[in-house]
């Protein structure tokens, strides 16, 4: 005859140890593997108000600030790192006291106000 209590206890212990082992492996992966930087390819502001706060950094290829139904407003008080171009279109406003690092061209057909 099978002792049900012993069988259930072994089953519960096995499930708990599997759970603990999987959590340990997940924790070890976070500790030992370096973090991955996720980079945006293109930032396209179409009529919104976007703010980069002090201490924040944005990394992307290109950025376009263009007005849609509303005037686009981009305020940078942090750091913008673009490997490509920045385009500030007609009726769009760019401002702030942050840093812009461009690998390409700055095209300003709108308004740029330092320290807006």
MMTF fields as JSON, N, C-alpha, C and O atoms, coordinates in Angstrom:
{
  "mmtfVersion": "1.0.0",
  "mmtfProducer": "UNKNOWN",
  "numBonds": 463,
  "numAtoms": 464,
  "numGroups": 116,
  "numChains": 1,
  "numModels": 1,
  "chainsPerModel": [1],
  "groupsPerChain": [116],
  "chainIdList": ["A"],
  "bondAtomList": [4, 2, 8, 6, 12, 10, 16, 14, 20, 18, 24, 22, 28, 26, 32, 30, 36, 34, 40, 38, 44, 42, 48, 46, 52, 50, 56, 54, 60, 58, 64, 62, 68, 66, 72, 70, 76, 74, 80, 78, 84, 82, 88, 86, 92, 90, 96, 94, 100, 98, 104, 102, 108, 106, 112, 110, 116, 114, 120, 118, 124, 122, 128, 126, 132, 130, 136, 134, 140, 138, 144, 142, 148, 146, 152, 150, 156, 154, 160, 158, 164, 162, 168, 166, 172, 170, 176, 174, 180, 178, 184, 182, 188, 186, 192, 190, 196, 194, 200, 198, 204, 202, 208, 206, 212, 210, 216, 214, 220, 218, 224, 222, 228, 226, 232, 230, 236, 234, 240, 238, 244, 242, 248, 246, 252, 250, 256, 254, 260, 258, 264, 262, 268, 266, 272, 270, 276, 274, 280, 278, 284, 282, 288, 286, 292, 290, 296, 294, 300, 298, 304, 302, 308, 306, 312, 310, 316, 314, 320, 318, 324, 322, 328, 326, 332, 330, 336, 334, 340, 338, 344, 342, 348, 346, 352, 350, 356, 354, 360, 358, 364, 362, 368, 366, 372, 370, 376, 374, 380, 378, 384, 382, 388, 386, 392, 390, 396, 394, 400, 398, 404, 402, 408, 406, 412, 410, 416, 414, 420, 418, 424, 422, 428, 426, 432, 430, 436, 434, 440, 438, 444, 442, 448, 446, 452, 450, 456, 454, 460, 458],
  "bondOrderList": [1, 1, 1, 1, 1, 1, 1, 1, 1, 1, 1, 1, 1, 1, 1, 1, 1, 1, 1, 1, 1, 1, 1, 1, 1, 1, 1, 1, 1, 1, 1, 1, 1, 1, 1, 1, 1, 1, 1, 1, 1, 1, 1, 1, 1, 1, 1, 1, 1, 1, 1, 1, 1, 1, 1, 1, 1, 1, 1, 1, 1, 1, 1, 1, 1, 1, 1, 1, 1, 1, 1, 1, 1, 1, 1, 1, 1, 1, 1, 1, 1, 1, 1, 1, 1, 1, 1, 1, 1, 1, 1, 1, 1, 1, 1, 1, 1, 1, 1, 1, 1, 1, 1, 1, 1, 1, 1, 1, 1, 1, 1, 1, 1, 1, 1],
  "groupList": [{"groupName": "UNK", "atomNameList": ["N", "CA", "C", "O"], "elementList": ["N", "C", "C", "O"], "formalChargeList": [0, 0, 0, 0], "bondAtomList": [1, 0, 2, 1, 3, 2], "bondOrderList": [1, 1, 2], "singleLetterCode": "X", "chemCompType": "L-PEPTIDE LINKING"}],
  "groupTypeList": [0, 0, 0, 0, 0, 0, 0, 0, 0, 0, 0, 0, 0, 0, 0, 0, 0, 0, 0, 0, 0, 0, 0, 0, 0, 0, 0, 0, 0, 0, 0, 0, 0, 0, 0, 0, 0, 0, 0, 0, 0, 0, 0, 0, 0, 0, 0, 0, 0, 0, 0, 0, 0, 0, 0, 0, 0, 0, 0, 0, 0, 0, 0, 0, 0, 0, 0, 0, 0, 0, 0, 0, 0, 0, 0, 0, 0, 0, 0, 0, 0, 0, 0, 0, 0, 0, 0, 0, 0, 0, 0, 0, 0, 0, 0, 0, 0, 0, 0, 0, 0, 0, 0, 0, 0, 0, 0, 0, 0, 0, 0, 0, 0, 0, 0, 0],
  "groupIdList": [1, 2, 3, 4, 5, 6, 7, 8, 9, 10, 11, 12, 13, 14, 15, 16, 17, 18, 19, 20, 21, 22, 23, 24, 25, 26, 27, 28, 29, 30, 31, 32, 33, 34, 35, 36, 37, 38, 39, 40, 41, 42, 43, 44, 45, 46, 47, 48, 49, 50, 51, 52, 53, 54, 55, 56, 57, 58, 59, 60, 61, 62, 63, 64, 65, 66, 67, 68, 69, 70, 71, 72, 73, 74, 75, 76, 77, 78, 79, 80, 81, 82, 83, 84, 85, 86, 87, 88, 89, 90, 91, 92, 93, 94, 95, 96, 97, 98, 99, 100, 101, 102, 103, 104, 105, 106, 107, 108, 109, 110, 111, 112, 113, 114, 115, 116],
  "secStructList": [7, 7, 7, 2, 2, 2, 2, 2, 2, 2, 2, 2, 2, 2, 2, 2, 2, 2, 2, 2, 2, 2, 2, 2, 2, 2, 2, 2, 2, 2, 2, 2, 1, 7, 7, 7, 7, 7, 7, 7, 1, 3, 3, 3, 3, 3, 1, 7, 3, 3, 3, 3, 7, 6, 6, 7, 3, 3, 3, 3, 1, 3, 3, 3, 3, 3, 7, 1, 1, 1, 7, 7, 3, 3, 3, 3, 1, 1, 3, 3, 3, 3, 1, 1, 7, 3, 3, 3, 7, 6, 6, 7, 3, 3, 3, 3, 1, 7, 3, 3, 3, 3, 1, 1, 7, 3, 3, 3, 1, 1, 3, 3, 3, 3, 6, 7],
  "xCoordList": [0.823, 0.0, 0.884, 1.917, 0.463, 1.218, 0.797, -0.389, 1.779, 1.505, 1.26, 2.196, 0.005, -0.376, 0.278, 0.671, 0.401, 0.98, 2.436, 2.85, 3.204, 4.597, 4.677, 5.52, 3.81, 3.799, 3.478, 4.149, 2.473, 2.078, 3.188, 3.477, 3.806, 4.901, 6.062, 6.629, 6.43, 7.52, 7.162, 8.016, 5.921, 5.465, 5.529, 5.992, 5.07, 5.117, 6.563, 6.89, 7.427, 8.833, 9.492, 10.277, 9.177, 9.747, 9.297, 10.111, 8.019, 7.528, 8.169, 8.526, 8.321, 8.964, 10.426, 10.903, 11.137, 12.548, 12.703, 13.649, 11.795, 11.823, 11.576, 12.217, 10.648, 10.34, 11.547, 11.902, 12.171, 13.341, 14.493, 15.19, 14.709, 15.783, 15.568, 16.517, 14.342, 14.077, 14.278, 14.772, 13.911, 14.121, 15.612, 16.063, 16.364, 17.799, 18.482, 19.359, 18.093, 18.667, 18.337, 19.197, 17.105, 16.701, 17.498, 17.948, 17.668, 18.45, 19.909, 20.505, 20.48, 21.869, 22.033, 23.054, 21.037, 21.102, 21.133, 21.883, 20.333, 20.326, 21.632, 22.082, 22.237, 23.466, 24.682, 25.496, 24.815, 26.043, 26.079, 27.158, 24.923, 24.917, 24.775, 23.961, 25.56, 25.477, 24.131, 23.468, 23.745, 22.471, 22.583, 23.668, 21.469, 21.406, 20.819, 19.812, 21.45, 20.94, 20.006, 20.369, 18.813, 17.832, 17.858, 17.701, 18.055, 18.159, 17.024, 16.729, 16.404, 15.349, 15.978, 17.087, 15.305, 15.819, 15.489, 16.359, 14.238, 13.78, 12.766, 11.909, 12.872, 11.87, 11.133, 11.753, 9.805, 8.991, 7.895, 6.916, 8.055, 7.041, 6.114, 6.538, 4.848, 3.886, 2.801, 1.648, 3.19, 2.208, 2.07, 1.138, 2.943, 2.862, 3.838, 4.642, 3.746, 4.704, 5.58, 5.095, 6.865, 7.813, 8.851, 9.372, 9.152, 10.17, 11.187, 10.822, 12.469, 13.57, 14.086, 14.593, 13.962, 14.305, 15.809, 16.546, 16.241, 17.64, 18.137, 17.487, 19.287, 19.866, 19.458, 20.068, 18.438, 17.977, 18.761, 19.199, 18.931, 19.619, 18.765, 18.198, 18.678, 17.935, 18.914, 19.667, 18.905, 19.785, 18.918, 18.059, 19.146, 18.386, 19.202, 20.293, 18.651, 19.314, 18.925, 19.785, 17.637, 17.129, 15.982, 15.354, 15.718, 14.551, 13.92, 14.604, 12.587, 11.819, 10.782, 10.019, 10.763, 9.786, 8.885, 9.254, 7.698, 6.814, 5.414, 4.922, 4.78, 3.443, 2.406, 2.452, 1.469, 0.324, -0.874, -0.863, -1.906, -3.069, -2.713, -3.359, -1.685, -1.217, 0.252, 0.948, 0.714, 2.128, 2.974, 2.719, 3.977, 4.883, 5.811, 6.284, 6.069, 6.928, 7.868, 7.43, 9.177, 10.186, 11.089, 11.761, 11.111, 11.912, 12.986, 12.677, 14.25, 15.371, 16.174, 16.821, 16.125, 16.975, 17.967, 18.691, 18.004, 18.923, 19.953, 20.577, 20.128, 21.093, 20.427, 19.807, 20.559, 20.05, 21.254, 22.055, 21.39, 22.473, 21.869, 21.214, 22.087, 21.569, 22.729, 23.636, 22.707, 23.745, 23.431, 24.292, 22.196, 21.773, 21.38, 22.12, 20.199, 19.747, 18.668, 17.939, 18.586, 17.489, 16.776, 17.408, 15.455, 14.661, 13.581, 12.737, 13.608, 12.58, 11.751, 12.188, 10.56, 9.746, 9.015, 9.034, 8.368, 7.601, 6.537, 5.894, 6.359, 5.392, 5.767, 4.985, 6.927, 7.375, 8.325, 9.022, 8.341, 9.179, 10.116, 9.682, 11.404, 12.413, 13.085, 13.382, 13.325, 13.963, 14.558, 14.59, 15.034, 15.625, 17.096, 17.687, 17.68, 19.096, 19.94, 21.027, 19.436, 20.154, 21.208, 21.47, 21.804, 22.883, 22.372, 21.65, 22.748, 22.434, 23.746, 24.653, 23.851, 25.02, 24.52, 23.785, 24.927, 24.421, 25.542, 26.653, 25.241, 26.169, 25.853, 26.643, 24.676, 24.241, 23.993, 24.772, 22.901, 22.581, 21.456, 20.597, 21.478, 20.408, 19.661, 20.239, 18.376, 17.555, 16.489, 15.651, 16.509, 15.58, 14.712, 15.138, 13.486, 12.504, 11.452, 10.562, 11.55, 10.609, 11.262, 11.953, 11.042, 11.563, 12.443, 12.055, 13.639, 14.511, 14.741, 15.199, 14.421, 14.617, 15.482, 15.069, 16.69, 17.549, 16.951, 16.478, 16.972, 16.492, 15.034, 14.668, 14.205, 12.771, 12.062, 10.848],
  "yCoordList": [-1.167, 0.0, 1.254, 1.297, 2.268, 3.518, 4.467, 4.666, 5.032, 6.014, 7.358, 7.991, 7.786, 9.013, 10.244, 11.148, 10.3, 11.463, 11.66, 12.785, 10.585, 10.652, 11.069, 11.888, 10.516, 10.828, 12.317, 12.972, 12.854, 14.261, 15.17, 16.198, 14.813, 15.616, 15.687, 16.762, 14.572, 14.565, 15.419, 16.129, 15.355, 16.132, 17.637, 18.412, 18.046, 19.459, 19.928, 21.022, 19.124, 19.489, 19.66, 20.587, 18.775, 18.844, 20.128, 20.782, 20.501, 21.728, 22.958, 23.892, 22.973, 24.116, 24.244, 25.351, 23.136, 23.211, 23.645, 24.364, 23.226, 23.682, 25.19, 25.892, 25.673, 27.102, 27.893, 28.909, 27.454, 28.13, 28.081, 29.081, 26.963, 26.825, 27.78, 28.419, 27.885, 28.776, 30.238, 31.023, 30.618, 31.992, 32.291, 33.395, 31.325, 31.488, 31.683, 32.537, 30.91, 31.032, 32.411, 33.042, 32.873, 34.181, 35.298, 36.237, 35.196, 36.184, 36.188, 37.251, 35.004, 34.905, 35.527, 36.155, 35.354, 35.944, 37.468, 38.109, 38.054, 39.514, 40.032, 41.122, 39.268, 39.721, 39.583, 40.502, 38.454, 38.155, 38.618, 38.749, 38.867, 39.336, 40.852, 41.397, 41.549, 43.014, 43.47, 42.769, 44.659, 45.196, 45.566, 45.866, 45.539, 45.843, 47.239, 47.574, 48.046, 49.382, 49.28, 48.752, 49.787, 49.785, 51.165, 52.18, 51.196, 52.461, 52.596, 51.675, 53.755, 54.033, 54.305, 54.835, 53.957, 54.227, 55.65, 56.375, 56.04, 57.359, 57.87, 57.119, 59.147, 59.789, 60.771, 61.643, 60.641, 61.509, 62.13, 61.465, 63.405, 64.128, 64.814, 65.676, 64.424, 64.977, 65.748, 65.321, 66.895, 67.767, 67.603, 68.159, 66.875, 66.679, 67.61, 68.296, 67.617, 68.351, 67.317, 66.553, 67.292, 66.326, 67.086, 68.107, 66.578, 67.193, 66.146, 65.069, 66.467, 65.641, 66.373, 67.49, 65.753, 66.43, 66.389, 65.621, 67.213, 67.299, 65.937, 65.283, 65.513, 64.226, 63.08, 62.013, 63.274, 62.218, 62.288, 63.359, 61.13, 61.059, 60.269, 59.235, 60.758, 60.094, 59.765, 60.63, 58.505, 58.059, 57.542, 56.684, 58.061, 57.631, 57.923, 58.49, 57.524, 57.827, 59.22, 60.089, 59.441, 60.72, 61.191, 60.401, 62.496, 63.045, 64.114, 64.954, 64.066, 65.075, 65.658, 64.926, 66.971, 67.695, 68.429, 69.489, 67.873, 68.459, 68.635, 67.805, 69.737, 70.042, 69.256, 69.16, 68.697, 68.028, 68.947, 70.082, 68.458, 69.288, 70.375, 71.422, 70.126, 71.083, 71.404, 70.633, 72.539, 72.889, 71.936, 71.73, 71.365, 70.456, 71.276, 72.338, 70.783, 71.489, 70.479, 69.522, 70.693, 69.8, 70.596, 71.528, 70.235, 70.931, 69.98, 68.932, 70.343, 69.493, 70.169, 71.192, 69.589, 70.04, 68.949, 69.087, 67.87, 66.757, 66.675, 67.673, 65.469, 65.246, 64.447, 63.413, 64.932, 64.239, 63.788, 64.619, 62.492, 61.919, 61.326, 60.285, 61.981, 61.492, 61.15, 61.961, 59.965, 59.608, 60.19, 60.215, 60.662, 61.227, 62.684, 63.496, 63.007, 64.388, 64.785, 63.942, 66.106, 66.696, 67.665, 68.54, 67.515, 68.387, 69.046, 68.366, 70.367, 71.158, 71.819, 72.798, 71.291, 71.725, 73.03, 73.552, 73.548, 74.797, 74.678, 73.637, 75.754, 75.866, 75.025, 74.938, 74.414, 73.61, 74.434, 75.322, 74.125, 74.866, 73.886, 72.865, 74.215, 73.457, 74.414, 75.557, 73.94, 74.812, 74.026, 72.796, 74.769, 74.164, 74.489, 75.079, 74.098, 74.396, 73.126, 73.093, 72.076, 70.807, 70.751, 71.736, 69.58, 69.346, 68.528, 67.546, 68.936, 68.194, 67.698, 68.491, 66.405, 65.835, 65.183, 64.197, 65.744, 65.278, 64.686, 65.216, 63.584, 63.011, 63.477, 63.28, 64.105, 64.56, 66.058, 66.83, 66.462, 67.88, 68.344, 67.561, 69.64, 70.313, 71.157, 72.07, 70.862, 71.635, 72.338, 71.686, 73.67, 74.438, 75.32, 76.398, 74.864, 75.657, 76.205, 76.947, 75.843, 76.304, 77.338, 78.237, 77.212, 78.174, 77.429, 76.386, 77.976, 77.444, 78.528, 79.623, 78.22, 79.157, 78.491, 77.52, 79.022, 78.495, 78.847, 79.964, 77.892, 78.072, 78.496, 79.396, 77.856, 78.143, 77.739, 77.908],
  "zCoordList": [0.0, 0.0, 0.0, 0.668, -0.758, -0.885, 0.232, 0.492, 0.867, 1.903, 1.217, 0.729, 1.184, 0.469, 1.07, 0.334, 2.362, 3.012, 2.575, 2.297, 2.514, 2.085, 0.624, 0.258, -0.209, -1.635, -1.858, -2.656, -1.172, -1.316, -0.796, -1.408, 0.31, 0.867, -0.108, -0.304, -0.725, -1.698, -2.915, -3.445, -3.355, -4.498, -4.203, -5.04, -3.027, -2.639, -2.53, -2.989, -1.936, -1.785, -3.152, -3.353, -4.082, -5.424, -6.127, -6.779, -6.008, -6.64, -6.026, -6.744, -4.705, -4.046, -4.451, -4.699, -4.522, -4.896, -6.356, -6.679, -7.242, -8.632, -8.714, -9.497, -7.905, -7.881, -7.386, -7.985, -6.323, -5.771, -6.764, -6.938, -7.411, -8.391, -9.567, -10.022, -10.061, -11.199, -10.806, -11.615, -9.597, -9.132, -8.965, -9.271, -8.491, -8.326, -9.684, -9.816, -10.675, -12.018, -12.61, -13.225, -12.425, -12.919, -12.229, -12.886, -10.93, -10.181, -10.638, -10.812, -10.832, -11.292, -12.682, -12.964, -13.545, -14.886, -14.804, -15.54, -13.922, -13.768, -13.18, -13.533, -12.297, -11.636, -12.543, -12.627, -13.218, -13.938, -15.391, -15.969, -15.984, -17.363, -17.373, -16.627, -18.21, -18.235, -18.764, -19.529, -18.337, -18.803, -20.277, -20.775, -20.952, -22.378, -22.546, -21.924, -23.386, -23.67, -24.866, -25.917, -24.686, -25.769, -26.419, -25.742, -27.709, -28.42, -29.426, -30.188, -29.408, -30.374, -31.726, -31.795, -32.781, -34.122, -34.563, -35.044, -34.397, -34.832, -33.812, -33.345, -33.474, -32.622, -33.506, -34.113, -33.59, -34.434, -33.587, -33.246, -33.245, -32.489, -33.476, -34.246, -33.449, -34.398, -33.64, -33.584, -33.056, -32.422, -30.922, -30.34, -30.279, -28.828, -28.119, -28.75, -26.804, -25.978, -25.276, -24.442, -25.613, -25.042, -24.241, -24.689, -23.04, -22.193, -21.772, -21.3, -21.945, -21.435, -20.206, -20.315, -19.041, -17.786, -17.505, -18.122, -16.581, -16.187, -15.713, -14.898, -16.226, -15.862, -16.763, -16.71, -17.591, -18.501, -19.807, -20.226, -20.442, -21.73, -22.708, -22.356, -23.931, -24.992, -26.106, -26.553, -26.557, -27.627, -28.773, -28.57, -29.965, -31.144, -32.397, -32.331, -33.537, -34.807, -35.273, -35.412, -35.515, -36.005, -35.128, -34.422, -35.184, -34.493, -35.354, -35.939, -35.422, -36.147, -35.2, -34.571, -35.104, -34.296, -35.276, -35.781, -35.554, -36.563, -36.006, -35.243, -36.403, -35.924, -36.698, -37.924, -35.949, -36.552, -36.383, -36.86, -35.706, -35.42, -34.398, -34.352, -33.581, -32.579, -32.855, -33.515, -32.35, -32.494, -31.66, -30.474, -32.298, -31.588, -30.709, -31.113, -29.51, -28.566, -27.943, -27.304, -28.132, -27.585, -26.666, -27.106, -25.385, -24.384, -23.882, -23.314, -24.09, -23.695, -22.583, -22.806, -21.391, -20.287, -19.902, -18.916, -20.672, -20.43, -21.536, -21.896, -22.074, -23.149, -24.261, -24.01, -25.487, -26.672, -27.488, -27.915, -27.71, -28.523, -29.785, -29.736, -30.906, -32.183, -33.101, -33.287, -33.668, -34.632, -36.0, -36.879, -36.184, -37.456, -37.331, -36.777, -37.854, -38.026, -37.022, -36.498, -36.768, -36.0, -36.926, -37.519, -37.053, -37.914, -37.073, -36.489, -37.013, -36.335, -37.43, -38.036, -37.685, -38.826, -38.554, -37.439, -39.597, -39.526, -38.435, -38.295, -37.666, -36.563, -35.347, -34.4, -35.353, -34.219, -33.353, -33.845, -32.056, -31.117, -30.416, -29.883, -30.426, -29.687, -28.721, -29.069, -27.502, -26.526, -25.382, -25.395, -24.384, -23.203, -23.095, -24.0, -21.977, -21.733, -21.744, -21.167, -22.406, -22.447, -23.537, -24.228, -23.674, -24.625, -25.81, -25.631, -27.009, -28.232, -28.823, -29.073, -29.045, -29.722, -31.0, -30.961, -32.135, -33.427, -34.259, -34.296, -34.927, -35.885, -37.287, -38.21, -37.45, -38.764, -38.771, -38.212, -39.407, -39.601, -38.696, -38.292, -38.382, -37.649, -38.672, -39.262, -38.888, -39.811, -38.998, -38.377, -38.994, -38.172, -39.052, -39.467, -39.342, -40.07, -39.122, -39.538, -37.85, -36.832, -35.934, -36.412, -34.636, -33.659, -32.665, -32.139, -32.41, -31.375, -30.337, -30.662, -29.083, -27.982, -26.926, -26.292, -26.742, -25.691, -24.341, -24.136, -23.424, -22.053, -22.011, -21.254, -22.814, -22.895, -21.625, -21.515]
}
